[in-house]
Amino acid sequence: MTPRDFDTIAEESASSASIKAKSGMDRISIKGGRKLQGVIPISGAKNAALPLMVASLLTKETLTLTNLPELADIVTLAELLAQHGVSVDWDRANGAIAFKAGKINNTTAPYDLVRKMRASILVLGPILARKGLATVSLPGGCAIGTRPVDLHLKALEQLGAEIKLDKGYVHAKAPDGLHGAEITFPFVSVGATENIMMAAALADGESKLINAAREPEIIDLANCLTTMGAKIHGIGSDTLIIRGVKALGGGSHRVIPDRIEAGTYAMAVAATGGNVLLKGARMDHIGSLVEKLNEAGVKLSEADGGIQVSSPNGRLVGVDVMTEPFPGFPTDLQAQFMALMSLADGASMITESIFENRFMHVPELSRMGANINLHGGSAMVRGTTSLTGAPVMATDLRASVSLVIAGLAAEGETIVSRVYHLDRGYERVEEKLAECGAEIKRIGE
Ligand code: UD1
């Protein structure tokens, strides 16, 4: 696919109702105190969609993905794939994108695109497996911590790659192809598991990935690779056995619903005391959150192809949470849970064990009246009876949505700036909330 093809996508995105009006410096205004009532449709999962799109690099044939969310990160990755030579054909009427990497004509992923989104590092394994050569910019730091990629690189070396770091780029070579290996990850990494699973699918011989991540997004990728002809055993467990094949074929795959979006809206409902159906959400994907919300007093039940969430009339009870790899409590829901606990009756200890600097929302929530003390990797939240609206600043994707939750429950107006963080991961956020009765709107700079 030519870069021109991608231009078409970018233009289509720019003219779409949902992406068009969004400028990086937009702000969101929320007048709090409205209960949420109604139905919120849950979009396809961003974190499943990104590796699935990258999987298209593994085959000459067409991979069609449906239920892709329309988000800034999806457009950024489509742009990266297009510059590698992938044709990207967006069938908007059916919400599907067909990717065809007939030929990979550029094995370099440049800094300008990779720095926008860390998940770009996922192209390293697939391009290397297919072409024997790949150069990918190191992603660099981000707001929630240093987030190195050493696990990805070490595992690729175990598959036979020669890796050098030079001038901010990873240069990987495997002129005779990759070979199977037994790889034990020292700790669980979602991205490293995905990268290596894709590379091993085209390696010569069998690979065993021990201490692999088990997130629903990993299962979704493994299922899609299986459709494409990969031989993967142990899907859903922490040990994956992958028998490499010479070539993979195309296929069609529907992206799973976004469990983080579903969990976020469940907490928005809990914070406002409402009652909402999260259409399409899957209970088995958010078990750890459901457990904690039940403890706090929120009711969740399977209903009408989704999850019905209803909050009690009185205040919620403070409960403790520690983030862990799946099936533990997701780090991507920690900031939202903290916003909710700011209004609970009693104290809540929230411990972050995945990322070292994921408390950027604390000072912003405090400006709205939350009582939170940080002690290393833990936050002690002492619930208050009310929060007050304030101007606040989004610092990363999940931090920004925690401020939206706080704003929905607060007295008065909250203005969240730097909304571009939110646009990376939440499709039509203000529309979905407004349709359930929230007083929320996007305003210009
Ligand atoms: C993915 C998700 C992100 C989520 C995170 C943890 C996507 C696109 N992003 O990110 O939303 O918050 O999982 O559930 O799916 N680490 C290393 N070396 C490595 C790789 C990771 O030290 O080579 C560390 C990270 O800094 C972090 C921990 O391992 O402390 C887990 O990170 P990882 O699971 O790899 O997260 P991502 O795949 O980047």
Boltz pocket constraint, residues with backbone or C-beta under 6 A from the ligand:
constraints:
  - pocket:
      binder: B
      contacts: [[A, 46], [A, 47], [A, 48], [A, 50], [A, 118], [A, 119], [A, 145], [A, 146], [A, 147], [A, 148], [A, 149], [A, 150], [A, 151], [A, 152], [A, 153], [A, 188], [A, 189], [A, 190], [A, 191], [A, 192], [A, 217], [A, 331], [A, 332], [A, 353], [A, 354], [A, 355], [A, 356]]
      max_distance: 6.0
